[in-house]
Amino acid sequence: MTTRRDRIVAALTGAFAPTRLSVVDESHLHEGHGGWRESGETHFRVAIAAPAFAGKTRLARHRMVNETLAPEFAAGLHALAIEAGEA
């Protein structure tokens, strides 16, 4: 069984071929807050750098990441902090 973190890494790697990628589960920091579940895997922080982001605004980069991870949001991902930059 794959974890949500593994699926996020696979989706972002497949979509953007990043030169840098960090995916951290921060669910434990949001205990008791909206969207939190005892099982975790609800709140993540992503830092990604990829050539695909070249010339894109911060908003465009965030939209690209969010669109790529739409299936995870539909499956229970509640929050995603994104740091996206050019490679």
C-alpha positions in Angstrom: 0.0 0.0 0.0 1.4 3.4 -1.0 1.2 6.4 1.3 -0.3 9.7 0.2 3.2 11.2 0.4 4.5 8.5 -2.0 1.6 9.3 -4.4 2.3 13.1 -4.2 6.0 12.5 -5.0 5.1 10.2 -7.9 2.5 12.7 -9.3 4.8 15.7 -9.1 7.8 13.8 -10.4 5.8 12.5 -13.4 4.3 15.9 -14.2 7.3 18.2 -13.7 10.6 16.2 -13.6 11.7 18.4 -10.7 15.3 19.2 -10.0 14.4 19.5 -6.3 11.5 18.0 -4.5 10.6 17.8 -0.8 7.3 16.5 0.5 6.7 16.7 4.2 3.6 15.4 6.1 2.7 18.2 8.6 -0.6 16.7 9.7 0.6 16.3 13.3 0.9 20.1 13.5 -2.8 20.5 12.7 -4.3 18.1 15.3 -7.8 19.2 16.1 -8.0 21.7 13.2 -10.4 21.5 10.2 -9.7 18.6 7.9 -7.4 16.8 10.3 -7.9 13.1 10.8 -6.3 10.8 13.4 -4.9 8.7 10.6 -2.9 11.7 9.3 -1.9 12.4 5.7 -4.1 15.5 5.5 -1.7 18.4 5.6 1.5 18.5 3.5 4.3 21.0 2.7 5.8 20.7 -0.8 9.0 22.5 -2.0 9.6 21.9 -5.7 11.8 23.4 -8.4 11.3 22.5 -12.0 12.0 23.8 -15.5 8.2 23.7 -16.1 7.9 26.7 -13.8 10.2 29.0 -15.8 8.6 32.3 -16.6 5.4 31.4 -14.6 4.0 33.6 -11.9 3.7 32.3 -8.3 0.0 31.9 -8.8 0.4 29.9 -12.0 3.0 27.6 -10.4 0.6 26.9 -7.5 -2.3 26.2 -9.9 -0.1 23.7 -11.8 0.7 21.8 -8.6 -2.8 21.9 -7.3 -4.2 20.7 -10.6 -1.7 17.8 -10.6 -2.7 16.8 -7.1 -6.5 17.2 -7.7 -7.1 13.4 -7.2 -5.4 13.6 -3.8 -7.6 16.5 -2.8 -10.6 14.5 -3.9 -9.4 11.6 -1.8 -9.0 13.6 1.5 -5.9 15.8 1.2 -7.0 18.9 3.1 -4.2 21.4 2.9 -1.0 21.9 0.9 1.7 24.5 1.5 3.6 25.1 -1.7 7.0 26.6 -2.4 7.5 26.3 -6.2 10.4 27.8 -8.1 12.3 27.6 -11.3 15.0 25.0 -11.7 
